[in-house]
Amino acid sequence: MKILNSIWILVLVVAFGCAHTHGTVGAESYHSVTVPLVPLVGSERIDSIELVLNAANFSAINRLPEGWTAQITGPVGQTYTLIAQGSPKGAALWNHRYLENFVTINIKEPLNFSIKGKLVVSASDKQRTVVLNSSDFDLKPAK
C-alpha cells in the first residue's frame, strides 16, 4: 500500500509540476515605436502614415503634428490599423521629429507580433509610397 501511495504522489507532483510555467512567456509588454527616417528629396513632405499591428494594439499616440488627424480601426481578427494624415489644406510633415516615439503599443502575443506600415510622400503633383516592414521600426520598452 505504501508503494501505491508513493506512486500516486509521484504522479501528482509530475502532473502539477509540468503544468506550471516559469518566466514571462506570452506576457504583454508596452513599447514606444519610432517610425524610420525616410529621406525626403527637395520639397517632399510626408502626407500620411499608416501602421498595421498584428497581435498588438495601440495604447497611445504620443506625437501628432498640428493639423493632423488620426484614426484607429480594429480589431479585425488580431489586427489594428492606425492612419494619420495632414488636413486637406496642406498640413504635411516636413520634420521627422514627430515620428520619434510616435506611438505606444501593447504587444499581446510576442510570438505572433508584427508591425508594418507605409508613408505617403509628395512634392507638388508627384506622390510616392514608402513601404515599411517590421525590421524598419525602432521599438523600445515604454517608460
Buried (B, 14 or more C-beta within 10 A) or exposed (E): EEEEEEEEEEEEEEEEEEEEEEEEEEEEBBBBBBBBEBEBEEEBBBBBBBBBBBBBBBBBBBBEBEEBEBEBEBEEEBBBBBBBBBEEEEBBBEEBEBBBBBBBBBBBEBEEBEBBBBBBBBBEEEEEEBEBEEEBBBBEEBE
